[in-house]
């Protein structure tokens, strides 16, 4: 799917003078998405006549460039860095229980350090931390997952972080993304197709049974069960916040038509809760139409494709896993966001990578792109045949 890739290395005599390889197409897609996100954030907030959120996102972008450079410079492959990353991940969750934890919209998922003029979402730290830890674990020795003890260790790390995050912050959507990132990295490390097909089939079966039970009121999962009922019939449950958000998101998509109403001309964003965040894709559809939404999807597709090409090109197995983790993070989150906006799946509250408002998300995504640059800069050349 990623095409045939040939890695051309310079001879040993010239290796010291070989230029650092940077995938400029990947970088171009990232910066294009970020700048476009700033434009959409302006469109979503301009009618309110205040630009604090836009200024905050722009500052996060500037800090994100620094994070990208740091990620491209430091070595994230070693045991010591993986251990430190793990500690940072655990602390970032537990800090929510301290006075530094911040509650927004009824959820305690952010923290604010003294002297820093921005809140940080713990889940964004944990996603990046998980990629670093799993890449180290899975590449520590050949056939790592062939030993059931090692498989158990991977499960403890993934479910431990996901469970702790879910319990402390009630952020089940991010916990699910963490487990999905883990699943992709494990698949890359050990491609036992029958096992994964069976796992996917089992998850699908459980999901179908759960939806049936919730729909027919055999079980009550509180507001999460309400989200599933709303997803099944949003127009008859429009009194709920999630349903209101979904219905007006669909109105925005439908009213945009082929070419949209123009930047800043959309109306549904004035009614949409979190229009600049979870529902920004609906605003894109309304203001830029099917064509504009299609272009955004194409940019994501190119970015994801380049990550696949780079993952195949690098010689180090650990580097492949790092790139695969970044690929999974971006691809899964983009897919989930678009699926929620189009009501293909229940509302999960997941942002659109690089575009949705959210400084900590942008910051750590930029750091992950820096990690990709770091592990691929030794490539003399990458050619698609």
Secondary structure, 3 states (H helix, E strand, C coil): CCCCEEECCCCHHHHHHCCCCCCHHHHHHHHHHHHHHHHHHHHHHHHHCCCHHHHHHHHHHHHHHHHHHHHHHCCCCCHHHHHHHHHHHHHHHHHHHCCCEEEECCEEEEECCCCCCCCEEHHHHHHHHHHHHHHHHHCCCCCHHHCHHHHHHHHHHHHHHHHHHHHHHCCHHHHHHHHHHHHHHHHHHCCCHHHHHHHHHHHHHHHHHHHHHHHCCCCCCCHHHHHHHHHHCHHHHCCCHHHHHHHHHHHHHHHHCCCCCCCCCCCHHHCCCCCCCCCHHHHHHHHHHHHHHHHHHHHHHHHHHHHHHHHHHCCCHHHHHHHHHHHHHHHHHHHHHHHHHCCCCCCCCCCCCCCCCCHHHHHHHHHHHHHHHHHHCCCCCEEEC
